[in-house]
Amino acid sequence: MKRKRVLITGAAGFLGSHLSDRFIKEGFHVIAMDNLITGDLRNIEHLFKLEQFEFYHHDVSKFIHIPGNLDYILHFASPASPIDYLKIPIQTLKVGSLGTHNCLGLAKAKNATILVASTSEVYGDPQVHPQPEEYWGNVNPVGPRGVYDEAKRFQEAITMAYHTFHDVDTRIVRIFNTYGPRMRLNDGRALPAFIGQALRGEDLTVFGDGSQTRSFCFIDDLIEGIYRLLMSEYHLPLNIGNPDEISLLDFAKEILELTGNKVKIDFRPLPVDDPKQREPDIRKAKELLGWEPKIKRKEGLKITYEYFKSLPKDELHKQPKEFISMK
């Protein structure tokens, strides 16, 4: 039986590498694509020896050519951390617009099903809580986070346009805060920032009074939800995340308890447009996919902490002293 072929963009990143693992496990031929602007080949180097895996070093903002048939496309190419998209704002906008356009054009040409990775950031600093898919958001298009938020909102719009106008078989996943092995310590997000500071014996940086909330989903749960969505027939945006909400101050205290570190919490001014609340309404995912997260935060944090502890010391000290935002 011939293997089905899937293209995964952003495959050397945190989410893309775990997706590559899952589709290899499911028996697919995986075509991985990444320009390595934020991705790391070490995340997928264990797959290079496999006959059913191939890698293209390519920027999806440029024309994409894949020879042969293609059954599925998962578009996960995009800077996703505040430090990245504030440092490379133009590339962030281009991968969300031109990159998505190219992937959708390829899906149309190959008659492939495409799933695009959107984000809870499309809700901005929400005025509705928890956030259901029907909520249109509260986004500042010209603020520092606008390059990422609006790139993702455009990505959803053009994906729906290709679905309605060209009859392309599309999926849109709205991903909430996710964590696990292969996260980068230096990407400015709360969890790796806290663990990195604890491992280095530094005070933990909390912005504002720490009352802003996040909901953290372990990577294995997220990948399962994405896989089920791809295999469904649901075309509208769907939230995938963990509704177990926690304040960043309480989260910092959990990290201190996990690491046994005795450092203090250092409070800093709140960044511009930092969302005050973030919790997914996952009723649709439960109803349509039979999906909900299984891994408790305590269990997932332990696995993630062990991964970060295993990194070389020079990797640990790449972490910047200042953080732009706690996404």
ChimeraX attribute file (.defattr): number of C-alpha atoms within 10 A of each C-alpha:
attribute: neighborCount
match mode: 1-to-1
recipient: residues
	/A:1	3
	/A:2	7
	/A:3	12
	/A:4	15
	/A:5	21
	/A:6	24
	/A:7	26
	/A:8	26
	/A:9	28
	/A:10	28
	/A:11	32
	/A:12	31
	/A:13	28
	/A:14	24
	/A:15	25
	/A:16	25
	/A:17	24
	/A:18	22
	/A:19	26
	/A:20	26
	/A:21	17
	/A:22	17
	/A:23	18
	/A:24	17
	/A:25	10
	/A:26	11
	/A:27	13
	/A:28	19
	/A:29	23
	/A:30	28
	/A:31	20
	/A:32	24
	/A:33	24
	/A:34	25
	/A:35	18
	/A:36	16
	/A:37	16
	/A:38	18
	/A:39	22
	/A:40	19
	/A:41	15
	/A:42	12
	/A:43	21
	/A:44	21
	/A:45	12
	/A:46	10
	/A:47	18
	/A:48	12
	/A:49	9
	/A:50	11
	/A:51	9
	/A:52	15
	/A:53	19
	/A:54	15
	/A:55	19
	/A:56	14
	/A:57	11
	/A:58	17
	/A:59	19
	/A:60	25
	/A:61	21
	/A:62	14
	/A:63	14
	/A:64	15
	/A:65	11
	/A:66	11
	/A:67	7
	/A:68	7
	/A:69	13
	/A:70	20
	/A:71	17
	/A:72	24
	/A:73	25
	/A:74	24
	/A:75	26
	/A:76	26
	/A:77	31
	/A:78	29
	/A:79	25
	/A:80	18
	/A:81	20
	/A:82	20
	/A:83	19
	/A:84	20
	/A:85	21
	/A:86	17
	/A:87	12
	/A:88	14
	/A:89	17
	/A:90	12
	/A:91	21
	/A:92	25
	/A:93	24
	/A:94	18
	/A:95	25
	/A:96	31
	/A:97	21
	/A:98	18
	/A:99	25
	/A:100	27
	/A:101	21
	/A:102	18
	/A:103	26
	/A:104	27
	/A:105	17
	/A:106	19
	/A:107	23
	/A:108	18
	/A:109	12
	/A:110	17
	/A:111	16
	/A:112	21
	/A:113	21
	/A:114	27
	/A:115	27
	/A:116	26
	/A:117	23
	/A:118	26
	/A:119	24
	/A:120	24
	/A:121	25
	/A:122	24
	/A:123	22
	/A:124	24
	/A:125	18
	/A:126	21
	/A:127	15
	/A:128	15
	/A:129	12
	/A:130	16
	/A:131	21
	/A:132	18
	/A:133	19
	/A:134	8
	/A:135	14
	/A:136	15
	/A:137	19
	/A:138	16
	/A:139	20
	/A:140	15
	/A:141	14
	/A:142	9
	/A:143	11
	/A:144	17
	/A:145	21
	/A:146	21
	/A:147	22
	/A:148	28
	/A:149	25
	/A:150	22
	/A:151	24
	/A:152	26
	/A:153	21
	/A:154	17
	/A:155	24
	/A:156	25
	/A:157	13
	/A:158	16
	/A:159	26
	/A:160	21
	/A:161	13
	/A:162	18
	/A:163	19
	/A:164	12
	/A:165	9
	/A:166	12
	/A:167	12
	/A:168	22
	/A:169	23
	/A:170	25
	/A:171	26
	/A:172	26
	/A:173	23
	/A:174	22
	/A:175	22
	/A:176	24
	/A:177	24
	/A:178	20
	/A:179	23
	/A:180	24
	/A:181	20
	/A:182	19
	/A:183	20
	/A:184	23
	/A:185	23
	/A:186	20
	/A:187	25
	/A:188	22
	/A:189	22
	/A:190	24
	/A:191	25
	/A:192	21
	/A:193	25
	/A:194	26
	/A:195	25
	/A:196	25
	/A:197	21
	/A:198	22
	/A:199	19
	/A:200	14
	/A:201	13
	/A:202	18
	/A:203	16
	/A:204	23
	/A:205	22
	/A:206	25
	/A:207	23
	/A:208	17
	/A:209	13
	/A:210	19
	/A:211	15
	/A:212	19
	/A:213	18
	/A:214	25
	/A:215	20
	/A:216	25
	/A:217	25
	/A:218	24
	/A:219	25
	/A:220	20
	/A:221	18
	/A:222	26
	/A:223	18
	/A:224	16
	/A:225	24
	/A:226	25
	/A:227	15
	/A:228	16
	/A:229	22
	/A:230	22
	/A:231	13
	/A:232	12
	/A:233	13
	/A:234	15
	/A:235	18
	/A:236	14
	/A:237	19
	/A:238	27
	/A:239	25
	/A:240	32
	/A:241	28
	/A:242	27
	/A:243	20
	/A:244	14
	/A:245	16
	/A:246	17
	/A:247	18
	/A:248	22
	/A:249	20
	/A:250	13
	/A:251	20
	/A:252	23
	/A:253	16
	/A:254	16
	/A:255	20
	/A:256	20
	/A:257	11
	/A:258	15
	/A:259	16
	/A:260	11
	/A:261	16
	/A:262	12
	/A:263	13
	/A:264	15
	/A:265	18
	/A:266	12
	/A:267	15
	/A:268	13
	/A:269	9
	/A:270	18
	/A:271	14
	/A:272	11
	/A:273	16
	/A:274	17
	/A:275	22
	/A:276	17
	/A:277	21
	/A:278	28
	/A:279	25
	/A:280	25
	/A:281	19
	/A:282	21
	/A:283	17
	/A:284	15
	/A:285	18
	/A:286	14
	/A:287	10
	/A:288	14
	/A:289	17
	/A:290	11
	/A:291	20
	/A:292	19
	/A:293	20
	/A:294	12
	/A:295	15
	/A:296	13
	/A:297	17
	/A:298	11
	/A:299	10
	/A:300	18
	/A:301	22
	/A:302	14
	/A:303	14
	/A:304	20
	/A:305	20
	/A:306	12
	/A:307	14
	/A:308	21
	/A:309	14
	/A:310	9
	/A:311	11
	/A:312	9
	/A:313	11
	/A:314	8
	/A:315	13
	/A:316	20
	/A:317	15
	/A:318	12
	/A:319	19
	/A:320	16
	/A:321	11
	/A:322	9
	/A:323	20
	/A:324	18
	/A:325	21
	/A:326	24
	/A:327	19
